[in-house]
Amino acid sequence: MKNPFIGPHPLPKNTPIFGRNREITELRHLLIAERIVLLYSPSGAGKSSLVNAGIIPEFANTFDVWEPTRVNTPAQDNATNPYVQSAIAGWKKPANKPI
């Protein structure tokens, strides 16, 4: 059997995630109640794996799930805050999905 704990790489979508049931349940409740939730923790803590393997599969059949937004894109000019610019770019609806 292949080791499901792949280390520093995030788990892809629809991959089983183990030992995070409480976090998945809490995040699911937050997303239903608040619609926008910010996950912030050190690199390698499992944020992407939690979203990709735990949250997206639970919501994909019920909601229009957008890709997670990352706030790490460099600014295009000096007048723009790079974090704000990244967030706005991540919130744009993909062209192939209707609003």
Backbone as CSV, one residue per row, in Angstrom:
resi,resn,N_x,N_y,N_z,CA_x,CA_y,CA_z,C_x,C_y,C_z
1,MET,0.846,-1.188,0.000,0.000,0.000,0.000,0.885,1.243,0.000
2,LYS,0.541,2.203,-0.846,1.303,3.437,-0.945,1.053,4.295,0.290
3,ASN,2.104,4.928,0.802,2.009,5.788,1.982,1.160,7.015,1.662
4,PRO,0.024,7.251,2.377,-0.829,8.404,2.087,-0.269,9.713,2.631
5,PHE,0.757,9.656,3.460,1.342,10.858,4.057,2.544,11.264,3.229
6,ILE,2.322,12.185,2.289,3.340,12.488,1.299,4.279,13.610,1.717
7,GLY,4.177,14.104,2.914,5.112,15.107,3.395,4.716,16.515,3.037
8,PRO,5.671,17.326,2.564,5.408,18.752,2.380,4.564,19.104,1.168
9,HIS,4.188,18.143,0.343,3.357,18.425,-0.824,1.886,18.307,-0.435
10,PRO,1.043,19.265,-0.882,-0.383,19.166,-0.534,-1.044,17.967,-1.199
11,LEU,-1.990,17.393,-0.503,-2.771,16.307,-1.077,-3.621,16.865,-2.206
12,PRO,-3.731,16.144,-3.317,-4.598,16.620,-4.399,-6.069,16.404,-4.065
13,LYS,-6.938,16.991,-4.881,-8.376,16.845,-4.689,-8.768,15.381,-4.758
14,ASN,-9.800,15.029,-4.000,-10.370,13.682,-3.962,-9.385,12.609,-3.503
15,THR,-8.425,12.997,-2.699,-7.501,12.056,-2.076,-7.922,11.912,-0.624
16,PRO,-7.920,10.696,-0.083,-8.305,10.548,1.325,-7.371,11.332,2.250
17,ILE,-7.955,11.965,3.241,-7.174,12.685,4.249,-7.502,12.051,5.598
18,PHE,-6.493,11.748,6.367,-6.667,11.017,7.617,-6.371,11.904,8.823
19,GLY,-7.155,11.736,9.888,-6.902,12.421,11.148,-7.292,13.876,11.189
20,ARG,-8.062,14.369,10.231,-8.451,15.784,10.201,-9.967,15.960,10.214
21,ASN,-10.702,14.946,10.676,-12.169,15.014,10.659,-12.712,16.191,11.450
22,ARG,-12.134,16.459,12.614,-12.619,17.581,13.433,-12.406,18.906,12.706
23,GLU,-11.214,19.088,12.111,-10.926,20.330,11.391,-11.819,20.484,10.165
24,ILE,-12.055,19.388,9.442,-12.922,19.439,8.266,-14.341,19.828,8.675
25,THR,-14.844,19.235,9.746,-16.193,19.562,10.230,-16.289,21.019,10.660
26,GLU,-15.310,21.501,11.430,-15.328,22.893,11.883,-15.241,23.866,10.716
27,LEU,-14.364,23.572,9.740,-14.230,24.448,8.586,-15.485,24.421,7.727
28,ARG,-16.099,23.255,7.571,-17.353,23.155,6.820,-18.428,24.033,7.461
29,HIS,-18.553,23.979,8.784,-19.549,24.809,9.480,-19.233,26.295,9.316
30,LEU,-17.965,26.662,9.397,-17.586,28.065,9.200,-17.924,28.547,7.791
31,LEU,-17.629,27.734,6.792,-17.902,28.134,5.414,-19.392,28.278,5.147
32,ILE,-20.199,27.426,5.740,-21.645,27.545,5.568,-22.165,28.808,6.247
33,ALA,-21.615,29.131,7.404,-22.081,30.287,8.162,-21.519,31.609,7.638
34,GLU,-20.263,31.624,7.207,-19.588,32.882,6.893,-19.323,33.124,5.416
35,ARG,-19.313,32.095,4.598,-19.077,32.152,3.152,-17.612,32.414,2.780
36,ILE,-16.921,33.304,3.462,-15.497,33.543,3.210,-14.745,33.297,4.501
37,VAL,-13.751,32.449,4.421,-12.957,32.091,5.598,-11.488,32.182,5.210
38,LEU,-10.685,32.782,6.057,-9.254,32.899,5.829,-8.536,31.847,6.657
39,LEU,-7.743,31.000,5.994,-6.895,30.039,6.694,-5.490,30.606,6.723
40,TYR,-4.961,30.775,7.905,-3.632,31.346,8.046,-2.852,30.515,9.045
41,SER,-1.747,29.960,8.608,-0.861,29.212,9.496,0.480,29.056,8.791
42,PRO,1.496,28.586,9.505,2.822,28.444,8.890,2.802,27.497,7.695
43,SER,3.745,27.685,6.820,3.902,26.813,5.663,4.084,25.370,6.113
44,GLY,3.397,24.466,5.439,3.519,23.050,5.750,2.577,22.546,6.817
45,ALA,1.675,23.399,7.298,0.754,22.995,8.358,-0.412,22.155,7.843
46,GLY,-0.631,22.135,6.535,-1.689,21.306,5.967,-2.910,22.058,5.490
47,LYS,-2.812,23.355,5.292,-3.956,24.150,4.845,-4.466,23.682,3.477
48,SER,-3.562,23.574,2.521,-3.964,23.171,1.170,-4.511,21.751,1.152
49,SER,-3.890,20.869,1.886,-4.388,19.488,1.954,-5.774,19.445,2.573
50,LEU,-5.991,20.220,3.614,-7.294,20.264,4.267,-8.375,20.730,3.292
51,VAL,-8.072,21.754,2.529,-9.041,22.279,1.566,-9.209,21.326,0.387
52,ASN,-8.100,20.904,-0.224,-8.174,20.054,-1.427,-8.808,18.698,-1.152
53,ALA,-8.356,18.034,-0.112,-8.794,16.660,0.127,-9.968,16.555,1.095
54,GLY,-10.212,17.584,1.898,-11.272,17.498,2.888,-12.494,18.332,2.603
55,ILE,-12.303,19.575,2.167,-13.421,20.505,2.007,-14.015,20.482,0.602
56,ILE,-13.182,20.612,-0.416,-13.701,20.679,-1.789,-14.557,19.471,-2.136
57,PRO,-14.132,18.235,-1.826,-15.003,17.094,-2.158,-16.354,17.124,-1.442
58,GLU,-16.401,17.665,-0.240,-17.675,17.716,0.491,-18.647,18.720,-0.104
59,PHE,-18.130,19.815,-0.677,-18.985,20.875,-1.192,-19.214,20.800,-2.696
60,ALA,-18.432,20.025,-3.424,-18.466,20.046,-4.887,-19.829,19.699,-5.466
61,ASN,-20.587,18.819,-4.836,-21.889,18.420,-5.375,-23.016,19.348,-4.956
62,THR,-22.768,20.204,-3.977,-23.811,21.067,-3.436,-23.633,22.534,-3.812
63,PHE,-22.379,22.981,-3.896,-22.076,24.388,-4.130,-21.193,24.554,-5.358
64,ASP,-21.146,25.772,-5.882,-20.217,26.131,-6.942,-18.878,26.435,-6.259
65,VAL,-17.970,25.494,-6.304,-16.705,25.618,-5.584,-15.671,26.289,-6.472
66,TRP,-15.117,27.402,-5.992,-14.029,28.093,-6.680,-12.717,27.570,-6.122
67,GLU,-11.679,27.728,-6.878,-10.359,27.317,-6.423,-9.935,28.188,-5.238
68,PRO,-9.130,27.630,-4.341,-8.613,28.440,-3.227,-7.803,29.626,-3.745
69,THR,-7.860,30.727,-3.014,-7.112,31.932,-3.359,-5.836,31.990,-2.542
70,ARG,-4.737,32.194,-3.203,-3.454,32.342,-2.520,-3.052,33.813,-2.569
71,VAL,-2.498,34.302,-1.505,-2.077,35.701,-1.463,-0.551,35.775,-1.464
72,ASN,0.041,35.274,-2.545,1.494,35.274,-2.638,2.004,35.741,-3.995
73,THR,1.148,36.379,-4.787,1.552,36.867,-6.102,2.293,38.188,-5.958
74,PRO,3.421,38.364,-6.622,4.122,39.648,-6.548,3.283,40.764,-7.171
75,ALA,3.434,41.963,-6.657,2.682,43.120,-7.168,3.136,43.451,-8.581
76,GLN,2.180,43.875,-9.422,2.494,44.259,-10.796,3.086,45.663,-10.870
77,ASP,2.782,46.476,-9.878,3.342,47.832,-9.835,3.555,48.213,-8.375
78,ASN,4.203,49.317,-8.142,4.522,49.732,-6.771,3.329,50.295,-6.018
79,ALA,2.263,50.674,-6.726,1.115,51.302,-6.083,0.147,50.290,-5.485
80,THR,0.294,49.013,-5.818,-0.671,48.012,-5.390,-0.095,47.126,-4.307
81,ASN,-0.882,46.899,-3.277,-0.496,45.953,-2.235,-0.534,44.555,-2.841
82,PRO,0.571,43.794,-2.792,0.590,42.481,-3.446,-0.420,41.496,-2.866
83,TYR,-0.712,41.593,-1.583,-1.663,40.677,-0.964,-3.085,40.969,-1.429
84,VAL,-3.429,42.241,-1.516,-4.749,42.631,-2.013,-4.885,42.231,-3.475
85,GLN,-3.843,42.480,-4.259,-3.863,42.131,-5.672,-4.047,40.625,-5.856
86,SER,-3.356,39.809,-5.072,-3.487,38.354,-5.161,-4.900,37.904,-4.814
87,ALA,-5.445,38.478,-3.751,-6.789,38.096,-3.318,-7.822,38.443,-4.379
88,ILE,-7.742,39.629,-4.951,-8.695,40.046,-5.976,-8.577,39.156,-7.206
89,ALA,-7.357,38.835,-7.618,-7.158,37.957,-8.776,-7.744,36.574,-8.503
90,GLY,-7.633,36.085,-7.280,-8.167,34.774,-6.938,-9.672,34.734,-6.866
91,TRP,-10.300,35.875,-6.658,-11.758,35.914,-6.552,-12.451,36.062,-7.895
92,LYS,-11.703,36.292,-8.950,-12.322,36.433,-10.272,-12.884,35.093,-10.703
93,LYS,-14.082,35.111,-11.182,-14.757,33.896,-11.616,-14.117,33.396,-12.907
94,PRO,-13.762,32.097,-12.978,-13.201,31.554,-14.219,-14.173,31.740,-15.379
95,ALA,-13.639,31.961,-16.582,-14.469,32.248,-17.752,-15.378,31.072,-18.120
96,ASN,-14.968,29.847,-17.818,-15.765,28.701,-18.227,-16.857,28.339,-17.230
97,LYS,-17.015,29.116,-16.156,-18.063,28.850,-15.172,-19.032,30.029,-15.140
98,PRO,-20.321,29.796,-15.305,-21.281,30.893,-15.233,-21.418,31.415,-13.814
99,ILE,-21.773,32.669,-13.686,-21.978,33.271,-12.359,-23.348,32.919,-11.854
